Amino acid sequence: YEPTPVFRDAIIAAYPGIPGILEPVFKSLNQVKLQTLNARIAFGGEDPKAVATSYLKENGFLK
């Protein structure tokens, strides 16, 4: 897994800070972390939004 955010030029023009905000989030994700998050959803039955929110909070990206 190598997640990379992709944005339309219009979005970057309107919100130029987005890439800088998301860069550390995407750098924090590696194959093991992504597989663990996916397993929580696929096999643990957790809600994808809840899994994402918990990851972001646990890693200091979201309050």
Biopython code that builds the backbone (N, CA, C, O; Angstrom):
import numpy as np
from Bio.PDB.StructureBuilder import StructureBuilder

atoms = [
    (1, "TYR", "N", (0.830, -1.183, 0.000)),
    (1, "TYR", "CA", (0.000, 0.000, 0.000)),
    (1, "TYR", "C", (0.875, 1.247, 0.000)),
    (1, "TYR", "O", (1.838, 1.344, 0.760)),
    (2, "GLU", "N", (0.532, 2.186, -0.851)),
    (2, "GLU", "CA", (1.219, 3.480, -0.898)),
    (2, "GLU", "C", (0.164, 4.556, -1.129)),
    (2, "GLU", "O", (0.048, 5.065, -2.244)),
    (3, "PRO", "N", (-0.611, 4.917, -0.103)),
    (3, "PRO", "CA", (-1.672, 5.894, -0.321)),
    (3, "PRO", "C", (-1.116, 7.267, -0.662)),
    (3, "PRO", "O", (-0.129, 7.715, -0.079)),
    (4, "THR", "N", (-1.751, 7.915, -1.596)),
    (4, "THR", "CA", (-1.351, 9.251, -2.024)),
    (4, "THR", "C", (-2.610, 10.073, -2.265)),
    (4, "THR", "O", (-3.501, 9.645, -2.999)),
    (5, "PRO", "N", (-2.688, 11.251, -1.652)),
    (5, "PRO", "CA", (-3.859, 12.084, -1.917)),
    (5, "PRO", "C", (-3.788, 12.674, -3.324)),
    (5, "PRO", "O", (-2.717, 13.052, -3.799)),
    (6, "VAL", "N", (-4.932, 12.745, -3.975)),
    (6, "VAL", "CA", (-5.025, 13.322, -5.318)),
    (6, "VAL", "C", (-6.097, 14.407, -5.272)),
    (6, "VAL", "O", (-7.211, 14.174, -4.803)),
    (7, "PHE", "N", (-5.748, 15.589, -5.761)),
    (7, "PHE", "CA", (-6.668, 16.721, -5.725)),
    (7, "PHE", "C", (-6.805, 17.344, -7.101)),
    (7, "PHE", "O", (-5.864, 17.335, -7.895)),
    (8, "ARG", "N", (-7.959, 17.875, -7.372)),
    (8, "ARG", "CA", (-8.157, 18.668, -8.583)),
    (8, "ARG", "C", (-7.466, 20.014, -8.383)),
    (8, "ARG", "O", (-7.378, 20.514, -7.261)),
    (9, "ASP", "N", (-6.980, 20.593, -9.468)),
    (9, "ASP", "CA", (-6.306, 21.887, -9.395)),
    (9, "ASP", "C", (-7.186, 22.948, -8.745)),
    (9, "ASP", "O", (-6.695, 23.787, -7.990)),
    (10, "ALA", "N", (-8.479, 22.914, -9.034)),
    (10, "ALA", "CA", (-9.393, 23.912, -8.472)),
    (10, "ALA", "C", (-9.451, 23.826, -6.944)),
    (10, "ALA", "O", (-9.582, 24.845, -6.266)),
    (11, "ILE", "N", (-9.354, 22.626, -6.416)),
    (11, "ILE", "CA", (-9.377, 22.458, -4.959)),
    (11, "ILE", "C", (-8.117, 23.046, -4.347)),
    (11, "ILE", "O", (-8.184, 23.746, -3.337)),
    (12, "ILE", "N", (-6.976, 22.770, -4.948)),
    (12, "ILE", "CA", (-5.712, 23.306, -4.433)),
    (12, "ILE", "C", (-5.697, 24.823, -4.545)),
    (12, "ILE", "O", (-5.188, 25.506, -3.656)),
    (13, "ALA", "N", (-6.248, 25.353, -5.625)),
    (13, "ALA", "CA", (-6.309, 26.808, -5.788)),
    (13, "ALA", "C", (-7.182, 27.433, -4.697)),
    (13, "ALA", "O", (-6.855, 28.492, -4.163)),
    (14, "ALA", "N", (-8.281, 26.776, -4.378)),
    (14, "ALA", "CA", (-9.197, 27.302, -3.368)),
    (14, "ALA", "C", (-8.698, 27.065, -1.942)),
    (14, "ALA", "O", (-8.947, 27.876, -1.049)),
    (15, "TYR", "N", (-7.997, 25.959, -1.734)),
    (15, "TYR", "CA", (-7.532, 25.577, -0.399)),
    (15, "TYR", "C", (-6.067, 25.144, -0.469)),
    (15, "TYR", "O", (-5.774, 23.952, -0.376)),
    (16, "PRO", "N", (-5.157, 26.082, -0.630)),
    (16, "PRO", "CA", (-3.746, 25.727, -0.841)),
    (16, "PRO", "C", (-3.073, 25.036, 0.344)),
    (16, "PRO", "O", (-2.004, 24.448, 0.179)),
    (17, "GLY", "N", (-3.662, 25.093, 1.511)),
    (17, "GLY", "CA", (-3.051, 24.463, 2.678)),
    (17, "GLY", "C", (-3.324, 22.976, 2.818)),
    (17, "GLY", "O", (-2.701, 22.306, 3.642)),
    (18, "ILE", "N", (-4.243, 22.457, 2.029)),
    (18, "ILE", "CA", (-4.635, 21.049, 2.176)),
    (18, "ILE", "C", (-3.462, 20.077, 2.030)),
    (18, "ILE", "O", (-3.312, 19.201, 2.882)),
    (19, "PRO", "N", (-2.629, 20.185, 1.003)),
    (19, "PRO", "CA", (-1.531, 19.206, 0.890)),
    (19, "PRO", "C", (-0.616, 19.187, 2.112)),
    (19, "PRO", "O", (-0.207, 18.116, 2.560)),
    (20, "GLY", "N", (-0.297, 20.342, 2.646)),
    (20, "GLY", "CA", (0.569, 20.402, 3.818)),
    (20, "GLY", "C", (-0.070, 19.811, 5.058)),
    (20, "GLY", "O", (0.611, 19.236, 5.908)),
    (21, "ILE", "N", (-1.378, 19.954, 5.157)),
    (21, "ILE", "CA", (-2.102, 19.399, 6.302)),
    (21, "ILE", "C", (-2.157, 17.874, 6.216)),
    (21, "ILE", "O", (-1.986, 17.184, 7.221)),
    (22, "LEU", "N", (-2.394, 17.359, 5.023)),
    (22, "LEU", "CA", (-2.549, 15.909, 4.863)),
    (22, "LEU", "C", (-1.233, 15.149, 4.737)),
    (22, "LEU", "O", (-1.199, 13.938, 4.954)),
    (23, "GLU", "N", (-0.160, 15.835, 4.392)),
    (23, "GLU", "CA", (1.122, 15.146, 4.187)),
    (23, "GLU", "C", (1.544, 14.299, 5.385)),
    (23, "GLU", "O", (1.880, 13.129, 5.199)),
    (24, "PRO", "N", (1.543, 14.836, 6.607)),
    (24, "PRO", "CA", (1.962, 13.988, 7.731)),
    (24, "PRO", "C", (1.025, 12.807, 7.988)),
    (24, "PRO", "O", (1.462, 11.758, 8.460)),
    (25, "VAL", "N", (-0.248, 12.974, 7.683)),
    (25, "VAL", "CA", (-1.190, 11.864, 7.859)),
    (25, "VAL", "C", (-0.812, 10.718, 6.926)),
    (25, "VAL", "O", (-0.715, 9.567, 7.352)),
    (26, "PHE", "N", (-0.602, 11.038, 5.661)),
    (26, "PHE", "CA", (-0.272, 9.998, 4.690)),
    (26, "PHE", "C", (1.106, 9.398, 4.952)),
    (26, "PHE", "O", (1.316, 8.209, 4.711)),
    (27, "LYS", "N", (2.044, 10.204, 5.441)),
    (27, "LYS", "CA", (3.369, 9.667, 5.769)),
    (27, "LYS", "C", (3.305, 8.709, 6.952)),
    (27, "LYS", "O", (4.152, 7.825, 7.083)),
    (28, "SER", "N", (2.308, 8.880, 7.809)),
    (28, "SER", "CA", (2.197, 8.016, 8.990)),
    (28, "SER", "C", (1.643, 6.635, 8.654)),
    (28, "SER", "O", (1.746, 5.708, 9.458)),
    (29, "LEU", "N", (1.062, 6.500, 7.478)),
    (29, "LEU", "CA", (0.446, 5.230, 7.089)),
    (29, "LEU", "C", (1.444, 4.338, 6.357)),
    (29, "LEU", "O", (2.068, 4.756, 5.382)),
    (30, "ASN", "N", (1.586, 3.121, 6.833)),
    (30, "ASN", "CA", (2.420, 2.144, 6.140)),
    (30, "ASN", "C", (1.576, 0.884, 5.917)),
    (30, "ASN", "O", (0.403, 0.839, 6.287)),
    (31, "GLN", "N", (2.172, -0.106, 5.325)),
    (31, "GLN", "CA", (1.423, -1.314, 4.978)),
    (31, "GLN", "C", (0.792, -1.972, 6.201)),
    (31, "GLN", "O", (-0.377, -2.356, 6.167)),
    (32, "VAL", "N", (1.546, -2.102, 7.262)),
    (32, "VAL", "CA", (1.030, -2.768, 8.463)),
    (32, "VAL", "C", (-0.127, -1.973, 9.067)),
    (32, "VAL", "O", (-1.151, -2.548, 9.437)),
    (33, "LYS", "N", (0.035, -0.657, 9.165)),
    (33, "LYS", "CA", (-1.035, 0.163, 9.737)),
    (33, "LYS", "C", (-2.294, 0.095, 8.880)),
    (33, "LYS", "O", (-3.399, -0.029, 9.408)),
    (34, "LEU", "N", (-2.134, 0.175, 7.572)),
    (34, "LEU", "CA", (-3.293, 0.118, 6.682)),
    (34, "LEU", "C", (-3.991, -1.236, 6.755)),
    (34, "LEU", "O", (-5.220, -1.305, 6.751)),
    (35, "GLN", "N", (-3.215, -2.302, 6.819)),
    (35, "GLN", "CA", (-3.813, -3.634, 6.932)),
    (35, "GLN", "C", (-4.573, -3.778, 8.250)),
    (35, "GLN", "O", (-5.644, -4.383, 8.294)),
    (36, "THR", "N", (-4.016, -3.224, 9.308)),
    (36, "THR", "CA", (-4.674, -3.275, 10.609)),
    (36, "THR", "C", (-5.987, -2.502, 10.589)),
    (36, "THR", "O", (-7.005, -2.980, 11.089)),
    (37, "LEU", "N", (-5.960, -1.310, 10.009)),
    (37, "LEU", "CA", (-7.180, -0.503, 9.913)),
    (37, "LEU", "C", (-8.225, -1.205, 9.046)),
    (37, "LEU", "O", (-9.403, -1.258, 9.398)),
    (38, "ASN", "N", (-7.784, -1.738, 7.919)),
    (38, "ASN", "CA", (-8.703, -2.460, 7.031)),
    (38, "ASN", "C", (-9.304, -3.683, 7.718)),
    (38, "ASN", "O", (-10.486, -3.977, 7.539)),
    (39, "ALA", "N", (-8.503, -4.392, 8.496)),
    (39, "ALA", "CA", (-8.989, -5.582, 9.198)),
    (39, "ALA", "C", (-10.047, -5.221, 10.233)),
    (39, "ALA", "O", (-11.009, -5.964, 10.431)),
    (40, "ARG", "N", (-9.870, -4.087, 10.889)),
    (40, "ARG", "CA", (-10.877, -3.650, 11.864)),
    (40, "ARG", "C", (-12.234, -3.465, 11.189)),
    (40, "ARG", "O", (-13.278, -3.726, 11.786)),
    (41, "ILE", "N", (-12.202, -3.016, 9.948)),
    (41, "ILE", "CA", (-13.439, -2.789, 9.198)),
    (41, "ILE", "C", (-13.961, -4.100, 8.605)),
    (41, "ILE", "O", (-15.117, -4.469, 8.813)),
    (42, "ALA", "N", (-13.096, -4.796, 7.865)),
    (42, "ALA", "CA", (-13.519, -5.996, 7.130)),
    (42, "ALA", "C", (-13.853, -7.173, 8.040)),
    (42, "ALA", "O", (-14.834, -7.880, 7.809)),
    (43, "PHE", "N", (-13.046, -7.382, 9.066)),
    (43, "PHE", "CA", (-13.234, -8.556, 9.918)),
    (43, "PHE", "C", (-13.814, -8.220, 11.283)),
    (43, "PHE", "O", (-14.477, -9.048, 11.908)),
    (44, "GLY", "N", (-13.558, -6.998, 11.739)),
    (44, "GLY", "CA", (-14.065, -6.596, 13.048)),
    (44, "GLY", "C", (-15.434, -5.955, 12.988)),
    (44, "GLY", "O", (-16.087, -5.760, 14.014)),
    (45, "GLY", "N", (-15.868, -5.628, 11.775)),
    (45, "GLY", "CA", (-17.192, -5.051, 11.612)),
    (45, "GLY", "C", (-17.325, -3.614, 12.073)),
    (45, "GLY", "O", (-18.437, -3.109, 12.226)),
    (46, "GLU", "N", (-16.189, -2.946, 12.296)),
    (46, "GLU", "CA", (-16.252, -1.556, 12.747)),
    (46, "GLU", "C", (-16.629, -0.626, 11.595)),
    (46, "GLU", "O", (-16.388, -0.925, 10.426)),
    (47, "ASP", "N", (-17.219, 0.493, 11.952)),
    (47, "ASP", "CA", (-17.603, 1.509, 10.982)),
    (47, "ASP", "C", (-16.345, 2.191, 10.430)),
    (47, "ASP", "O", (-15.489, 2.602, 11.214)),
    (48, "PRO", "N", (-16.211, 2.320, 9.114)),
    (48, "PRO", "CA", (-15.020, 2.951, 8.531)),
    (48, "PRO", "C", (-14.744, 4.353, 9.076)),
    (48, "PRO", "O", (-13.594, 4.705, 9.338)),
    (49, "LYS", "N", (-15.789, 5.143, 9.245)),
    (49, "LYS", "CA", (-15.598, 6.500, 9.772)),
    (49, "LYS", "C", (-15.057, 6.451, 11.202)),
    (49, "LYS", "O", (-14.195, 7.251, 11.565)),
    (50, "ALA", "N", (-15.550, 5.528, 12.002)),
    (50, "ALA", "CA", (-15.088, 5.389, 13.382)),
    (50, "ALA", "C", (-13.632, 4.943, 13.426)),
    (50, "ALA", "O", (-12.860, 5.424, 14.255)),
    (51, "VAL", "N", (-13.258, 4.035, 12.546)),
    (51, "VAL", "CA", (-11.871, 3.561, 12.485)),
    (51, "VAL", "C", (-10.945, 4.708, 12.085)),
    (51, "VAL", "O", (-9.898, 4.912, 12.699)),
    (52, "ALA", "N", (-11.334, 5.449, 11.062)),
    (52, "ALA", "CA", (-10.512, 6.575, 10.612)),
    (52, "ALA", "C", (-10.398, 7.633, 11.698)),
    (52, "ALA", "O", (-9.312, 8.154, 11.951)),
    (53, "THR", "N", (-11.507, 7.950, 12.334)),
    (53, "THR", "CA", (-11.494, 8.962, 13.390)),
    (53, "THR", "C", (-10.607, 8.538, 14.544)),
    (53, "THR", "O", (-9.837, 9.347, 15.060)),
    (54, "SER", "N", (-10.702, 7.285, 14.954)),
    (54, "SER", "CA", (-9.872, 6.823, 16.070)),
    (54, "SER", "C", (-8.393, 6.867, 15.705)),
    (54, "SER", "O", (-7.564, 7.240, 16.535)),
    (55, "TYR", "N", (-8.052, 6.490, 14.471)),
    (55, "TYR", "CA", (-6.649, 6.549, 14.045)),
    (55, "TYR", "C", (-6.139, 7.986, 14.082)),
    (55, "TYR", "O", (-5.053, 8.252, 14.598)),
    (56, "LEU", "N", (-6.918, 8.904, 13.538)),
    (56, "LEU", "CA", (-6.501, 10.306, 13.501)),
    (56, "LEU", "C", (-6.341, 10.880, 14.905)),
    (56, "LEU", "O", (-5.403, 11.636, 15.159)),
    (57, "LYS", "N", (-7.241, 10.532, 15.813)),
    (57, "LYS", "CA", (-7.147, 11.020, 17.191)),
    (57, "LYS", "C", (-5.963, 10.398, 17.923)),
    (57, "LYS", "O", (-5.209, 11.102, 18.595)),
    (58, "GLU", "N", (-5.797, 9.092, 17.797)),
    (58, "GLU", "CA", (-4.715, 8.389, 18.486)),
    (58, "GLU", "C", (-3.341, 8.861, 18.041)),
    (58, "GLU", "O", (-2.374, 8.762, 18.797)),
    (59, "ASN", "N", (-3.246, 9.371, 16.828)),
    (59, "ASN", "CA", (-1.959, 9.801, 16.296)),
    (59, "ASN", "C", (-1.794, 11.314, 16.282)),
    (59, "ASN", "O", (-0.866, 11.836, 15.663)),
    (60, "GLY", "N", (-2.691, 12.018, 16.963)),
    (60, "GLY", "CA", (-2.558, 13.457, 17.144)),
    (60, "GLY", "C", (-2.910, 14.314, 15.943)),
    (60, "GLY", "O", (-2.548, 15.489, 15.896)),
    (61, "PHE", "N", (-3.611, 13.745, 14.972)),
    (61, "PHE", "CA", (-3.995, 14.516, 13.795)),
    (61, "PHE", "C", (-5.357, 15.177, 13.960)),
    (61, "PHE", "O", (-5.717, 16.066, 13.188)),
    (62, "LEU", "N", (-6.113, 14.745, 14.962)),
    (62, "LEU", "CA", (-7.471, 15.235, 15.174)),
    (62, "LEU", "C", (-7.718, 15.308, 16.671)),
    (62, "LEU", "O", (-7.308, 14.425, 17.424)),
    (63, "LYS", "N", (-8.387, 16.358, 17.090)),
    (63, "LYS", "CA", (-8.692, 16.509, 18.521)),
    (63, "LYS", "C", (-10.038, 15.919, 18.834)),
    (63, "LYS", "O", (-10.473, 15.949, 19.986)),
]
sb = StructureBuilder()
sb.init_structure("model")
sb.init_model(0)
sb.init_chain("A")
sb.init_seg("    ")
for serial, (resi, resn, name, xyz) in enumerate(atoms, 1):
    if name == "N":
        sb.init_residue(resn, " ", resi, " ")
    sb.init_atom(name, np.array(xyz, "f"), 0.0, 1.0, " ", f" {name:<3s}", serial, name[0])
structure = sb.get_structure()
